[in-house]
Every structure is written in structure tokens, then in C-alpha cells.
Amino acid sequence: MAMTIHVDVVSAEESIFSGEAEFVAAPAKMGEVGIYPRHTPMITPIKAGALRIKVADEAEEQLIFISGGVLEVQPGVITVLADTAIRGHDLDEAKANEAKAAAEEAMKNAKSEIDFAKAESEFAAMAAQIAAIQKLRKMKQH
């Protein structure tokens, strides 16, 4: 039996995942981080992207889209506090593409730097969500 660590992924709305994992990969601000059991404790901000969890005794990884937040690693638990989190199978590419296009249009029509920054942030989140959907699709093909 492989070594495992407990993982909790929560958003402001709900608990998305809680269970034992052999490995977690997260989109940290400075680049993707991989975490195995007995990892050194750390806290790091995370950006929009795909959180991958290799669940114990399961062949496929769980994929969760997160729009940002904080990752905390402690000796017995990894906690992901996400601004928004969506399970991979709940992602909708058509809606994400529509939201990305709307954000792009809002960037063109922004009346102030604040409006532009909001639209740019939404655009980046939707681009990351689409990338996560495409990554999930590739995982399922293999």
C-alpha cells in the first residue's frame, strides 16, 4: 500500500474534496508544485488552474479547477482554500468560452483601469478553466 496524506479542498461555497491521496499537483503562483506524503510544511498562494489529486487506490487522477486561493501543507494534511473550485466533470467548455469572450469584450470597452483589471482577471480565469478542461479531456483519452 502506498503512503498517503489527507487532502481537503474547500471553496467559499462548499467542501469539494476530502480524502487520502498519494500525490497532489497544484498551480502555485511561482509554478506548479508537486506534493507527496511527508512533504515539508509550507503555505503558498495558488493561481487559476488545474489541481490534480492522485487518490489512493484509484487509477485516474481527480481534476479540480480552482480560480486561486491558498495551499497549506502540514505533516498530515494538505489544505486547499480556493476562491472558486469546480470538479473536473462539472466543467462546461461552452460556458467558459462564452465567459472568456464576454471578458475580452469588456476589456475592449473598459472605461477605467479598474474595469479593465476586472475584465482581465475574468479573462485569465476563463482561459485557465478552458486549459483545465482540455487537460481533463486529454487524460480521459489515455
C-alpha positions, 0 to 999 in steps of 0.5 A: 500500500502506498503512503498517503496524506489527507487532502481537503479542498474547500471553496467559499461555497462548499467542501469539494474534496476530502480524502487520502491521496498519494500525490497532489499537483497544484498551480502555485503562483511561482509554478506548479508544485508537486506534493507527496506524503511527508512533504515539508510544511509550507503555505503558498498562494495558488493561481487559476488552474488545474489541481490534480489529486492522485487518490489512493487506490484509484487509477485516474487522477481527480481534476479540480479547477480552482480560480486561486486561493491558498495551499497549506501543507502540514505533516498530515494534511494538505489544505486547499482554500480556493476562491472558486473550485469546480470538479473536473466533470462539472466543467462546461467548455461552452460556458467558459468560452462564452465567459472568456469572450464576454471578458475580452469584450469588456476589456475592449470597452473598459472605461477605467483601469479598474474595469479593465483589471476586472475584465482581465482577471475574468479573462485569465480565469476563463482561459485557465478553466478552458486549459483545465478542461482540455487537460481533463479531456486529454487524460480521459483519452489515455 
